[in-house]
Amino acid sequence: MSDEEETPVAKKARIFYGSLEEKERERLGREGGAAASDAVKAGIEAGHINISSGESMELEERVSERQAEVLAEFERRKRARQITVSTDDAEVKACLRALGEPITIFGEGPAERRERLRNILSVVGPDALKKSKKEDEKAKRSQEEYQQTWYHEGPTTLKEARLWLARYSLPRATLRLDDARALKEVPESTRTVRQQELHKTLRNLNNFCSQIGDDRPISYCQFSPNSKLLVTASWSGLCKLWAVPDCSLVRTLRGHNTNVGAISFHPQATISLDESDVNMASCAADGSVKLWSLDSDEPVADIEGHSMRVSRVAWHPSGRFLGTTCYDHSWRLWDLEAQEEILHQEGHSKGVHDLHFHPDGSLAATGGLDAFGRVWDLRTGRCIMFLEGHLKEIYGINFSPNGFHMATGSGDNTCKVWDLRQRKCIYTIPAHQNLISSVKFQPTDGHYLLTGAYDNTAKVWTHPGWSPLKTLAGHEGKVMGLDVSADGQLIATCSYDRTFKLWMSE
């Protein structure tokens, strides 16, 4: 064989026998590390990964929400087993009400209700019930303090005034009782005849005179003690004096700038009092109270101290004291001789609208917008009678001359008659179809009662008996005030229609 025929031998790849796992792991590790490094670099460049510092923080192990709820439920059940709940169902209901929960649920029995209370207390804690009871007791105590009669500390002159009132009223009460005993000695037949004659006279009452009193509604009217003058108050701020029965204007009193609520004559005006003295007092919605003489158009003096509307002024029978009612829930007593306020009496929960003094001068009756009336003993300062029964505001209150009956007129359209001896309401008159603005007994004997209302009428009622005698119809607006002359000959009514009318028997 020649050399040309010899061919080179090709080298074959070496074949290894055994596992390639280690080699493959190294290869994949190199490739994966490069890919992860590239991904981390891309994340850093995109701003998604922040590894600017090499600090690391270990996260605290957290319990899953479900596990926390289960643990809380176990704790609640444990507390519930330790809570003692009353077995009295009424007490359980009271506890539920105190916690603001419904006292019963449909289909729930005492055992389920008791278990529900235990579960509620396990959530809010047993101290919540004690706290709720303390708050209820505190609210109840504050409400009782608010409702109780409040007595202001008066000046030193108040004690002297109370003693003076006692010395003044006791002899008058004695005379009144003596007159009542003397009247009882009169034969009953004679008294019946007199009463029948009076009723006949009242049934014949007719409109004697009608006069336009002002450009605005007339809110109040009153006769003078000698029955020869009539004074009217208007929402224009003017008060006017009229001669009766011819209804001629005597004088216009200018001083108020807003609605005048009332104007009242001094008990001795036109009788023994000089014309230059204080003969009248008036009040207005701005809280002003003014004193007037009979010979001047300007007020003699002003009484200051009211921060809210003053609705009524009333003279004490002695003429020494003046009472005012205010919408700040109080009424005041002023000593005009000492020229100071001697009594500031609260007791109503709303404004006080009307005030009237007992004929003896010992008591004062007030009616308020809280639908309650009160009778005050001026000699001791105590509230001796609480008039409860009206459904709405009391707008009129008046004592009978007999000394033990009184009447109240209210926004519930009724007039109630009260007996001071029995301390209760003895009769309710369904008098009108609208609120009653004023009530007035006959000033001399009290044999009849007048009521005026917003149904445009005034009515006359027998006393006693409380049966209707006459309806005084003629006004085109609400009757806002009325009065009876001291001699009993005239009745005056004033109205929202800006007129006042005189009524006389034919």
Protein Blocks (a to p, Z undefined) as FASTA:
>chain_A
ZZklpccddddddddeddfklmmmmmmmmmmmmmmmmmmmmmmmnopaccfbfcdcdddd
dddfklmmmmmmmmmmmmmmmpccdfbfklmmmmmmmnopafbdehiafklmmmmmmmmm
mmnopklmmmmmmmmmmmmmmmmmmmpccdddddfklmmmmmmmmmmmmmmmmmmmmmmm
mmmmpcfklmmmmmmmmmmmmmmgccfbdcdfbfbdcfbdcddfklpaccdddfkopacd
dddfklpafbdcdfbfbdcfbdcddfkgoklpcfklcfbdcddfkopacdddfkbcbdfb
dcehifbdcfbdcddfklmaccdddfehpacdddfklopafbdcdhifbdcfbdcddfkl
paccdddfkopacdddfknopafbdcehifbdcfbdcddfklpaccdddfkopacdddfk
lopafbdcdfbfcdcfbdcddfklopaccdddfeopacddddehjpafbdcdhbfbdcfb
dcddfklpaccdddfkopacddddZZ
